[in-house]
Amino acid sequence: MEKILPKHIAVILDGNRRWAKKHLLPVSAGHKKGASRVEELIENAYELGIEYVTVYAFSTENWKRSEEEVEGLMKLLYQYTERLIKEQSDKDICIRIYGDKSRLDPKIQKNIAYLEENTKDRKKLVFGICLNYGGRQEILRATQEIAMQVKENKLKLEDIDEKLFSSYLYTGNIPDPDLVIRTSGEYRTSNFLPWQITYSELYFPEVLWPDFDKKCLEKAIEEYQKRNRRFGAN
């Protein structure tokens, strides 16, 4: 029997700071190395035929980190989006950003808008980046929007089901993740896609994110292929 690839892989990018400390480097070096691994991840996923990859890059809670670290992350994000625009890859990759973009630097918001608009018709791989994202906040936002639609008589209570609710989330109607990977050996999902990952397979490798290479990705997929996904059935 042919082994089935996960259609959608979601990744919590954990371990950049510990990697930097381990190598006696500044925290910024860990984040920079981690960003390069994200690029590798997308290249590898594209080659393997994965259709959706969503990464947790910056949470709503990450603003609590030191001002220096946050500024470094925002600078890295700006440079990353600038590079994506300049390189204009001819690969069939759609870029989508999930989260509250309003708090991001206007220059970053401008780059995000450009990337989303100019890649929206690409279909082979959808690359989702969660920025200033929090799962509970996403659910509250969706609930408020639906409530407003009901209040304005644009929706009826009986219209509200799981499919409709999902369409109000940042991820829209893309498939829920089949596999969630959190690196660095931490066993938490940390407010990442709580609605979407209800039936996802979870994988927690010990490797720090900056060390997560193609072999690690292949091992995660192999582990996924050993699982028996029943979705609550026998």
NUFIDREN-875190 format. One line per 5 residues: number of its first residue (from 1); for each residue x, y, z of N, C-alpha, C. Coordinates in nm, 4 decimals. Atoms other than C-alpha are relative to their C-alpha. Example, Ala and Ser with C-alpha at 12.3 -4.5 7.8 and 13.67 -1.06 7.14 Angstrom:
2
1) 0.0890,-0.1190,0.0000,1.2300,-0.4500,0.7800,0.0900,0.1200,0.0000; -0.0820,-0.1190,-0.0060,1.3670,-0.1060,0.7140,-0.0770,0.1090,0.0730
This chain:
234
1) 0.0842,-0.1197,0.0000,0.0000,0.0000,0.0000,0.0885,0.1258,0.0000; -0.0771,-0.1229,0.0093,0.1301,0.3436,-0.0941,-0.0164,0.0832,0.1267; 0.0059,-0.0817,-0.1201,0.2193,0.5596,0.2020,-0.0511,0.1393,-0.0344; 0.0639,-0.1282,0.0281,0.0111,0.8755,0.2205,0.0784,0.1136,0.0650; -0.0650,-0.1190,-0.0536,0.1819,1.2128,0.2611,-0.1026,0.0854,0.0745
6) 0.0907,-0.0991,-0.0602,0.0311,1.4629,0.5019,-0.0238,0.1124,-0.1002; 0.0308,-0.1091,0.0932,-0.1466,1.7249,0.2945,0.0432,0.1344,0.0591; -0.0280,-0.1269,-0.0675,-0.0912,1.9984,0.5536,0.0868,-0.0258,0.1232; -0.0902,0.0092,-0.1149,0.2029,2.0249,0.7935,0.0086,0.1372,0.0665; -0.0128,-0.1236,-0.0777,0.2036,2.2883,1.0682,0.1175,-0.0154,0.0961
11) -0.1230,0.0093,-0.0786,0.5222,2.3693,1.2583,0.0108,0.1140,0.1009; -0.0319,-0.0980,-0.1045,0.5895,2.5435,1.5892,0.1519,0.0082,0.0057; -0.1449,-0.0176,0.0144,0.9396,2.6833,1.5393,0.0626,0.0309,0.1351; -0.0478,-0.0208,-0.1364,1.0900,2.6333,1.8834,0.1465,-0.0409,0.0140; -0.1371,0.0367,-0.0325,1.4492,2.6377,2.0015,0.1068,0.0940,-0.0525
16) -0.0994,-0.0931,0.0545,1.6167,2.9347,1.8304,0.0913,0.0573,0.1083; -0.0792,-0.0630,-0.1070,1.7264,3.0954,2.1570,0.0923,-0.1006,0.0667; -0.0846,0.1037,-0.0609,1.8529,2.7696,2.3071,0.1138,-0.0411,-0.0925; -0.1047,0.0318,0.0977,2.0427,2.6972,1.9857,0.1115,0.1048,0.0067; -0.0981,-0.1079,-0.0080,2.2140,3.0367,2.0085,0.0850,-0.0127,0.1266
21) -0.0708,0.0157,-0.1273,2.3022,2.9807,2.3748,0.0968,-0.1182,-0.0073; -0.0822,0.1207,0.0129,2.4369,2.6337,2.2969,0.1263,0.0271,-0.0800; -0.1140,-0.0313,0.0873,2.6656,2.7783,2.0300,0.0713,0.1288,0.0403; -0.0621,-0.1219,-0.0535,2.7660,3.0794,2.2437,-0.0142,0.1182,-0.0954; 0.0299,-0.1060,0.0954,2.6027,3.3181,1.9987,-0.1132,0.0879,0.0525
26) 0.1124,-0.0851,-0.0424,2.3644,3.6130,2.0430,-0.1327,-0.0596,-0.0463; 0.1329,0.0517,0.0326,1.9917,3.5379,2.0329,-0.0348,0.0271,-0.1462; 0.0312,-0.0370,0.1388,1.9661,3.7172,1.6983,0.0558,-0.1016,-0.0994; -0.0595,0.0998,0.0887,2.1963,3.4562,1.5431,-0.0870,-0.1253,-0.0062; 0.0900,0.1146,-0.0030,1.9587,3.1821,1.6520,-0.1222,0.0239,-0.0859
31) 0.1176,-0.0322,0.0807,1.6619,3.3579,1.4941,0.0343,0.0041,-0.1491; -0.0430,-0.0057,0.1403,1.8587,3.4180,1.1740,0.0168,-0.1406,-0.0570; -0.0168,0.1380,0.0436,1.9551,3.0519,1.1523,-0.1364,-0.0685,-0.0131; 0.1338,0.0570,0.0057,1.5953,2.9562,1.2266,-0.0751,0.0434,-0.1247; 0.0661,-0.0507,0.1204,1.4715,3.1773,0.9411,0.0490,-0.0733,-0.1239
36) -0.0546,0.0728,0.1149,1.7046,3.0019,0.6985,-0.0557,-0.1426,-0.0053; 0.0594,0.1338,-0.0032,1.5609,2.6680,0.8137,-0.1441,0.0020,-0.0516; 0.1354,-0.0118,0.0537,1.2115,2.7926,0.7301,0.0049,-0.0054,-0.1526; -0.0146,0.0021,0.1451,1.3279,2.8564,0.3741,0.0286,-0.1421,-0.0492; -0.0309,0.1391,0.0349,1.4729,2.5032,0.3626,-0.1249,-0.0866,0.0097
41) 0.1225,0.0771,-0.0206,1.1489,2.3610,0.5001,-0.0935,0.0138,-0.1198; 0.0905,-0.0240,0.1123,0.9466,2.5208,0.2213,0.0542,-0.0645,-0.1276; -0.0616,0.0643,0.1170,1.1920,2.4037,-0.0457,-0.0226,-0.1507,0.0044; 0.0126,0.1452,-0.0148,1.1825,2.0480,0.0895,-0.1451,-0.0456,-0.0129; 0.1422,0.0345,0.0073,0.8050,2.0434,0.1316,-0.0503,0.0085,-0.1445
46) 0.0380,-0.0197,0.1401,0.7643,2.1724,-0.2235,0.0439,-0.1196,-0.0841; -0.0539,0.1142,0.0754,0.9856,1.8953,-0.3607,-0.0738,-0.1294,0.0338; 0.0665,0.1230,-0.0430,0.8060,1.6282,-0.1571,-0.1470,-0.0065,-0.0433; 0.1399,-0.0026,0.0409,0.4622,1.7393,-0.2744,-0.0978,0.0325,0.1111; 0.0890,-0.0462,-0.1066,0.3254,1.8753,0.0534,-0.0770,0.1213,-0.0527
51) 0.0819,-0.1061,0.0587,0.0372,2.1065,-0.0339,-0.0151,0.1244,0.0869; 0.0154,-0.1138,-0.0924,0.0179,2.3271,0.2770,0.1049,-0.0112,0.1098; -0.0910,-0.0080,-0.1137,0.2812,2.4347,0.5288,-0.0324,0.1289,0.0748; 0.0298,-0.1168,-0.0828,0.1943,2.6678,0.8163,0.0988,0.0037,0.1160; -0.0992,-0.0103,-0.1074,0.4593,2.7943,1.0573,-0.0424,0.1072,0.1002
56) 0.0285,-0.0936,-0.1097,0.4219,2.9694,1.3929,0.1260,0.0831,0.0206; -0.1207,-0.0819,-0.0009,0.6691,3.2540,1.3562,0.0052,0.1009,0.1141; 0.0018,-0.1026,-0.1052,0.5566,3.5162,1.6105,-0.1392,0.0035,0.0614; 0.1298,0.0054,-0.0674,0.2795,3.4853,1.8679,-0.0344,0.1347,0.0633; 0.0419,-0.1218,-0.0692,0.0769,3.7555,2.0403,0.0738,0.0147,0.1332
61) -0.0724,-0.0029,-0.1275,0.2654,3.6603,2.3581,0.1470,0.0394,-0.0169; -0.1418,-0.0290,0.0221,0.6081,3.7151,2.1977,0.0358,0.1470,0.0164; -0.0272,-0.1418,-0.0238,0.5702,4.0919,2.2383,0.0553,0.0226,0.1417; -0.0462,-0.0137,-0.1383,0.6515,4.0302,2.6057,0.1507,-0.0210,0.0132; -0.1448,0.0203,-0.0052,1.0103,3.9413,2.5188,0.0714,0.1346,0.0049
66) -0.0749,-0.1245,-0.0127,1.2876,4.1979,2.5550,-0.0162,0.0854,-0.1253; 0.0143,-0.0935,0.1119,1.2633,4.5072,2.3375,0.1047,-0.0281,-0.1071; -0.1082,0.0285,0.0951,1.5973,4.4187,2.1786,-0.0328,-0.1222,-0.0873; 0.0309,0.1208,0.0751,1.4820,4.0696,2.0800,-0.1154,0.0227,-0.0967; 0.1144,-0.0265,0.0866,1.1481,4.1893,1.9426,0.0428,0.0847,-0.1200
71) -0.0479,-0.0849,0.1096,1.3197,4.4611,1.7385,0.0810,-0.0820,-0.0995; -0.0799,0.0867,0.0869,1.5617,4.2007,1.6043,-0.0874,-0.0899,-0.0858; 0.0925,0.0867,0.0738,1.2751,3.9703,1.5045,-0.0741,0.0779,-0.1086; 0.0701,-0.0816,0.0980,1.0892,4.2513,1.3296,0.0931,0.0396,-0.1153; -0.0980,-0.0326,0.1043,1.4050,4.3521,1.1428,0.0220,-0.1207,-0.0908
76) -0.0191,0.1236,0.0762,1.4565,3.9910,1.0373,-0.1211,-0.0262,-0.0894; 0.1219,0.0201,0.0765,1.0939,3.9684,0.9246,-0.0051,0.0951,-0.1204; -0.0018,-0.0969,0.1096,1.1280,4.2852,0.7174,0.0977,-0.0438,-0.1091; -0.1013,0.0438,0.0964,1.4466,4.1571,0.5540,-0.0469,-0.1229,-0.0772; 0.0500,0.1225,0.0622,1.2813,3.8225,0.4847,-0.1051,0.0317,-0.1068
81) 0.1034,-0.0360,0.0972,0.9777,3.9774,0.3150,0.0591,0.0785,-0.1175; -0.0676,-0.0730,0.1077,1.2038,4.2114,0.1165,0.0665,-0.0977,-0.0965; -0.0689,0.0995,0.0838,1.4034,3.9131,-0.0082,-0.1003,-0.0795,-0.0836; 0.1028,0.0734,0.0745,1.0881,3.7254,-0.1050,-0.0502,0.0818,-0.1185; 0.0479,-0.0881,0.1073,0.9746,4.0244,-0.3108,0.1048,0.0121,-0.1104
86) -0.1063,-0.0210,0.0994,1.3109,4.0783,-0.4815,0.0301,-0.1265,-0.0794; -0.0334,0.1247,0.0685,1.3702,3.7124,-0.5613,-0.1116,-0.0440,-0.0946; 0.1144,0.0331,0.0848,1.0191,3.6683,-0.7042,0.0119,-0.1420,-0.0564; -0.0121,0.1404,0.0386,1.0465,3.2899,-0.7114,-0.1077,-0.0379,-0.1015; 0.0953,0.0463,0.1010,0.8856,3.1272,-1.0122,-0.0697,-0.1286,0.0442
91) 0.0664,0.1185,-0.0527,0.7803,2.8364,-0.7929,-0.1471,0.0312,0.0286; 0.1451,-0.0141,-0.0139,0.4076,2.7780,-0.7606,-0.0395,0.0001,0.1486; 0.0214,-0.0092,-0.1441,0.3924,2.8915,-0.3953,-0.0834,0.1236,0.0330; 0.0866,-0.1083,-0.0473,0.1115,3.1002,-0.2476,0.0396,0.0340,0.1437; -0.0389,-0.0442,-0.1347,0.2053,3.3070,0.0599,-0.1195,0.0659,0.0677
96) 0.1098,-0.0570,-0.0774,-0.0566,3.3812,0.3254,0.0485,0.0277,0.1424; -0.0379,-0.0389,-0.1358,-0.0141,3.5595,0.6583,-0.1234,-0.0073,0.0892; 0.1105,0.0172,-0.0931,-0.2352,3.4654,0.9541,0.0314,0.0743,0.1301; -0.0202,-0.0719,-0.1245,-0.2738,3.6959,1.2524,-0.0435,0.1448,-0.0138; 0.0355,-0.1422,-0.0023,-0.3375,4.0580,1.3483,0.1181,0.0793,-0.0541
101) -0.1114,-0.0690,0.0663,-0.1180,4.2484,1.1043,0.0106,0.1465,0.0427; 0.0061,-0.1435,-0.0281,-0.2165,4.5913,1.2397,0.1113,0.0490,0.0917; -0.1043,-0.0429,-0.0932,0.0528,4.5950,1.5079,0.1398,-0.0066,-0.0619; -0.1294,0.0120,0.0665,0.3328,4.5171,1.2638,0.0400,0.1334,-0.0620; -0.0519,-0.1211,0.0630,0.5545,4.7896,1.1187,-0.0675,0.0204,-0.1361
106) 0.0658,-0.0264,0.1294,0.3830,4.9603,0.8198,0.0785,-0.0528,-0.1203; -0.0811,0.0511,0.1116,0.6763,4.8600,0.5963,-0.0188,-0.1505,-0.0163; 0.0239,0.1445,0.0053,0.6206,4.4959,0.6878,-0.1399,-0.0270,-0.0527; 0.1375,0.0155,0.0479,0.2452,4.5310,0.6334,-0.0074,0.0192,-0.1519; -0.0013,-0.0276,0.1445,0.3119,4.6753,0.2872,0.0573,-0.1185,-0.0764
111) -0.0613,0.1151,0.0656,0.5410,4.3853,0.1953,-0.0924,-0.1217,0.0029; 0.0931,0.1127,-0.0138,0.2893,4.1308,0.3265,-0.1141,0.0130,-0.1020; 0.1099,-0.0230,0.0939,0.0083,4.2866,0.1202,0.0451,-0.0295,-0.1430; -0.0532,0.0239,0.1349,0.2269,4.2754,-0.1902,0.0167,-0.1498,-0.0262; -0.0247,0.1438,0.0175,0.3277,3.9121,-0.1393,-0.1303,-0.0782,-0.0104
116) 0.1276,0.0716,0.0035,-0.0258,3.7949,-0.0680,-0.0725,0.0238,-0.1328; 0.0696,-0.0326,0.1244,-0.1682,3.9746,-0.3703,0.0680,-0.0649,-0.1210; -0.0732,0.0470,0.1178,0.1043,3.8643,-0.6112,0.0208,-0.1511,-0.0043; -0.0137,0.1464,0.0014,0.1023,3.4978,-0.5102,-0.1344,-0.0699,0.0170; 0.1304,0.0562,-0.0361,-0.2715,3.4478,-0.4533,-0.0503,-0.1075,-0.0951
121) 0.0485,0.0977,0.0976,-0.3243,3.2449,-0.7708,0.0896,-0.1225,-0.0115; -0.0892,0.1167,0.0020,-0.0400,3.0003,-0.7056,-0.0609,-0.1118,0.0846; 0.0795,0.1083,-0.0587,-0.1580,2.6571,-0.6065,0.0766,-0.1219,0.0496; -0.0664,0.1261,-0.0355,0.1074,2.3875,-0.5635,0.0243,-0.0110,0.1501; -0.0235,-0.0002,-0.1446,0.1976,2.4867,-0.2073,-0.0476,0.1324,0.0582
126) 0.0426,-0.1203,-0.0732,0.0296,2.7321,0.0297,0.0859,0.0107,0.1247; -0.0910,-0.0236,-0.1119,0.2866,2.8722,0.2730,-0.0627,0.1040,0.0922; 0.0621,-0.0886,-0.0966,0.1139,3.0195,0.5776,0.0957,0.0355,0.1126; -0.0869,-0.0478,-0.1081,0.3030,3.2308,0.8301,-0.0880,0.0654,0.1060; 0.0769,-0.0579,-0.1103,0.1411,3.3007,1.1678,0.0825,0.1094,0.0659
131) -0.0704,-0.1161,-0.0540,0.2491,3.6507,1.2738,-0.0944,0.0792,0.0896; 0.0848,-0.0630,-0.1006,0.1169,3.8280,1.5825,-0.1298,-0.0796,0.0078; 0.1114,0.0945,0.0019,-0.1065,3.5234,1.6033,-0.0218,-0.0609,0.1377; 0.0386,0.0735,-0.1203,-0.2924,3.3743,1.8986,-0.1274,-0.0757,-0.0300; 0.1149,0.0829,0.0340,-0.5375,3.0881,1.8639,-0.1290,0.0412,0.0678
136) 0.1215,-0.0418,-0.0709,-0.7812,3.2009,2.1323,-0.0515,0.1326,-0.0559; 0.0384,-0.1284,0.0563,-0.7778,3.5519,1.9897,-0.0661,-0.0190,-0.1367; 0.0585,0.0287,0.1314,-0.8507,3.4084,1.6451,-0.1453,-0.0473,0.0138; 0.1348,0.0520,-0.0224,-1.1560,3.2218,1.7789,-0.0932,0.1116,0.0474; 0.0819,-0.1128,-0.0459,-1.2824,3.5318,1.9626,-0.0345,0.0936,-0.1154
141) 0.0213,-0.0878,0.1158,-1.2395,3.7408,1.6478,-0.1063,-0.0579,-0.0925; 0.0979,0.0652,0.0872,-1.4334,3.4881,1.4396,-0.1395,0.0046,0.0620; 0.1288,-0.0026,-0.0706,-1.7085,3.4705,1.7025,-0.0639,0.1377,-0.0071; 0.0514,-0.1374,0.0055,-1.7424,3.8485,1.7100,-0.0518,0.0349,-0.1393; 0.0418,-0.0295,0.1374,-1.7633,3.8690,1.3310,-0.1316,-0.0708,-0.0333
146) 0.1239,0.0753,0.0247,-2.0307,3.5978,1.3160,-0.1170,0.0632,0.0764; 0.1045,-0.0640,-0.0812,-2.2255,3.7642,1.5997,-0.0493,0.1282,-0.0664; 0.0375,-0.1230,0.0682,-2.2212,4.0914,1.4080,-0.0854,-0.0291,-0.1231; 0.0779,0.0402,0.1173,-2.3482,3.9148,1.0957,-0.1424,-0.0395,0.0406; 0.1323,0.0385,-0.0501,-2.6360,3.7681,1.2999,-0.0777,0.1246,0.0423
151) 0.0647,-0.1238,-0.0480,-2.7094,4.1055,1.4610,-0.0541,0.0819,-0.1161; 0.0406,-0.0777,0.1170,-2.7321,4.2653,1.1159,-0.0916,-0.0792,-0.0932; 0.0905,0.0869,0.0762,-2.9592,3.9828,0.9954,0.0600,-0.0484,-0.1324; -0.0674,0.0547,0.1178,-2.7009,3.8686,0.7407,0.0246,-0.1499,0.0140; -0.0111,0.1427,-0.0291,-2.6799,3.5283,0.9068,-0.1106,-0.0396,0.0971
156) 0.0935,0.0548,-0.0972,-2.9276,3.3093,1.0910,0.0757,-0.0949,0.0919; -0.0658,0.0897,-0.0951,-2.8356,3.1111,1.4005,0.0144,-0.1404,-0.0562; -0.0049,0.1360,0.0536,-2.9187,2.7884,1.2207,0.1004,-0.0148,-0.1146; -0.1029,0.0060,0.1052,-2.6634,2.8795,0.9495,0.1378,-0.0343,0.0568; -0.1325,0.0141,-0.0608,-2.3784,2.8495,1.1988,0.0317,-0.1467,0.0277
161) -0.0492,0.1349,-0.0238,-2.1986,2.5180,1.1780,0.1528,0.0041,-0.0056; -0.1469,0.0021,-0.0033,-1.8348,2.4044,1.1880,0.0603,0.0556,-0.1282; -0.0535,-0.0464,0.1284,-1.7794,2.4728,0.8188,-0.0051,0.1515,-0.0090; 0.0126,-0.1452,0.0055,-1.9109,2.8269,0.8426,0.0972,0.0659,0.0980; -0.0902,-0.0591,-0.0990,-1.7175,2.8983,1.1629,0.1440,-0.0025,-0.0503
166) -0.1363,0.0120,0.0519,-1.3963,2.7710,1.0016,0.0305,0.1063,-0.1051; -0.0213,-0.0985,0.1073,-1.4453,3.0110,0.7108,0.0285,0.1395,0.0547; -0.0261,-0.1299,-0.0611,-1.4225,3.3047,0.9541,0.1371,0.0050,0.0703; -0.1334,0.0024,-0.0586,-1.0821,3.1961,1.0853,0.1014,0.0541,-0.1007; -0.1038,-0.0514,0.0890,-0.7573,3.3362,0.9446,0.0312,-0.0996,-0.1115
171) -0.0366,0.1035,0.0958,-0.6951,3.0049,0.7717,-0.1093,-0.0262,-0.1027; 0.1057,0.0136,0.0978,-1.0238,3.0314,0.5850,-0.0439,-0.1438,-0.0167; 0.0493,0.1349,0.0276,-1.1256,2.7090,0.4176,0.1107,-0.0968,-0.0423; -0.1051,0.0957,0.0328,-0.7843,2.5441,0.3778,-0.0134,-0.1204,0.0942; 0.0131,0.1190,-0.0851,-0.7612,2.1891,0.5160,0.0704,0.0172,0.1340
176) -0.0657,-0.0015,-0.1305,-0.6810,2.1467,0.8832,0.1322,-0.0766,-0.0087; -0.1279,0.0715,0.0028,-0.3245,2.0321,0.9573,-0.0167,-0.1494,0.0280; -0.0050,0.1437,-0.0258,-0.2664,1.6586,0.9334,0.1053,-0.0307,0.1054; -0.1145,0.0231,-0.0884,0.0625,1.6802,1.1217,0.0469,0.1319,0.0584; -0.0566,-0.1165,-0.0680,0.1811,1.9314,1.3804,0.1340,-0.0401,0.0605
181) -0.1342,0.0253,-0.0516,0.5521,1.9412,1.4594,0.0381,0.1135,0.0931; -0.0601,-0.1012,-0.0870,0.6939,2.1216,1.7610,0.1397,-0.0471,0.0353; -0.1390,0.0366,-0.0251,1.0700,2.1153,1.7806,0.0432,0.0344,0.1417; -0.0709,-0.0312,-0.1253,1.3013,2.1344,2.0847,-0.0441,-0.0829,0.1193; 0.0367,0.0890,-0.1094,1.1284,1.8673,2.2935,-0.1041,0.0531,0.0951
186) 0.1084,-0.0528,-0.0829,0.8560,2.0871,2.4397,-0.1310,-0.0665,-0.0419; 0.1239,0.0737,0.0272,0.5174,1.9125,2.4684,-0.1221,0.0894,0.0201; 0.1130,-0.0937,-0.0071,0.2789,2.2052,2.4218,-0.0334,0.0480,-0.1402; 0.0367,-0.0604,0.1286,0.0845,2.3582,2.1346,-0.0060,0.1525,0.0080; -0.0218,-0.1436,-0.0223,0.1047,2.7089,2.2859,-0.0904,0.0923,-0.0823
191) 0.0961,-0.0916,0.0617,-0.2137,2.8677,2.1492,0.0134,0.0035,-0.1528; -0.0214,0.0085,0.1441,-0.1332,2.7526,1.7948,-0.1130,-0.0784,-0.0659; 0.1068,0.0621,0.0782,-0.4341,2.6789,1.5716,-0.0871,-0.0967,0.0819; 0.0728,0.0939,-0.0864,-0.6452,2.5301,1.8561,-0.1241,-0.0609,-0.0650; 0.1180,0.0537,0.0685,-0.9588,2.4932,1.6422,0.0437,-0.0996,-0.1083
196) -0.0386,0.0751,0.1185,-0.7725,2.3556,1.3414,0.0714,-0.1320,0.0302; -0.0834,0.1191,-0.0233,-0.5513,2.0940,1.5100,-0.0670,-0.1028,0.0920; 0.0738,0.0908,-0.0885,-0.8237,1.9109,1.7046,0.0308,-0.1472,-0.0278; -0.0263,0.1393,0.0358,-0.7557,1.5876,1.5138,0.1348,-0.0182,-0.0697; -0.1324,0.0122,0.0606,-0.3997,1.6542,1.3969,0.0858,-0.1001,0.0775
201) -0.1012,0.0820,-0.0651,-0.1213,1.4090,1.4679,0.1091,0.0927,0.0516; -0.1000,-0.0864,-0.0624,0.1321,1.5672,1.7060,0.1340,-0.0722,0.0071; -0.1342,0.0587,0.0016,0.5068,1.5097,1.6808,0.0952,0.0977,0.0681; -0.0851,-0.0869,-0.0811,0.7590,1.6461,1.9324,0.1461,-0.0475,-0.0008; -0.1407,0.0404,0.0029,1.1215,1.5884,1.8236,0.0840,0.0842,0.0958
206) -0.0892,-0.0707,-0.0922,1.4023,1.6858,2.0608,0.0839,0.1067,-0.0704; -0.0899,-0.0886,0.0748,1.5958,1.8688,1.7872,-0.0460,0.1458,0.0084; 0.0295,-0.1435,-0.0004,1.6135,2.2492,1.8119,-0.0309,0.0444,-0.1430; 0.0431,-0.0379,0.1340,1.4523,2.4306,1.5208,0.1154,0.0318,-0.0960; -0.1072,-0.0297,0.0956,1.7786,2.5665,1.3675,0.0748,-0.1240,-0.0495
211) -0.0636,0.1252,0.0442,1.8975,2.2040,1.3386,-0.0974,-0.0907,-0.0753; 0.1031,0.0821,0.0634,1.5754,2.0774,1.1772,0.0209,0.0011,-0.1516; -0.0321,0.0057,0.1424,1.6922,1.9667,0.8319,-0.0934,-0.0935,-0.0760; 0.0860,0.0837,0.0842,1.5470,1.7604,0.5478,-0.0197,-0.1396,0.0592; 0.0120,0.1328,-0.0611,1.6220,1.4327,0.7263,-0.0990,0.0019,0.1151
216) 0.0954,-0.0137,-0.1116,1.4277,1.5563,1.0292,-0.1429,0.0070,-0.0514; 0.1335,-0.0096,0.0593,1.1320,1.6457,0.8086,-0.0454,-0.1366,-0.0491; 0.0350,0.1332,0.0509,1.1402,1.3052,0.6421,-0.0323,-0.0959,0.1139; 0.0271,0.0841,-0.1166,1.1545,1.1368,0.9835,-0.1375,0.0317,0.0588; 0.1318,-0.0404,-0.0512,0.8498,1.3374,1.0968,-0.1109,-0.0578,-0.0876
221) 0.1003,0.0539,0.0927,0.6589,1.2305,0.7862,-0.0108,-0.1514,0.0146; 0.0005,0.1455,-0.0210,0.7615,0.8669,0.8405,-0.0779,-0.0353,0.1270; 0.0727,0.0225,-0.1254,0.6301,0.8887,1.1967,-0.1501,0.0188,-0.0225; 0.1408,-0.0249,0.0326,0.3043,1.0353,1.0677,-0.0610,-0.1200,-0.0733; 0.0508,0.1105,0.0816,0.2691,0.7484,0.8215,-0.0209,-0.1290,0.0799
226) 0.0219,0.1162,-0.0878,0.2826,0.4988,1.1092,-0.1289,0.0131,0.0800; 0.1178,-0.0252,-0.0828,-0.0179,0.6586,1.2782,-0.1270,-0.0521,-0.0681; 0.1314,0.0433,0.0493,-0.3719,0.5246,1.2426,-0.1010,0.1065,0.0350; 0.0883,-0.1130,-0.0250,-0.5970,0.8269,1.2053,-0.1455,-0.0445,-0.0079; 0.1376,0.0507,-0.0063,-0.9491,0.7378,1.3167,-0.1044,0.1122,0.0127
231) 0.0916,-0.1145,-0.0118,-1.1016,1.0838,1.3794,-0.1198,-0.0338,0.0886; 0.1057,0.0320,-0.0955,-1.3008,0.9483,1.6733,-0.0735,-0.1281,-0.0287; 0.0667,0.1263,0.0338,-1.4150,0.6324,1.4933,0.0807,-0.1178,0.0545; -0.0705,0.1199,-0.0488,-1.3140,0.2740,1.5770,0.1268,-0.0255,-0.0801
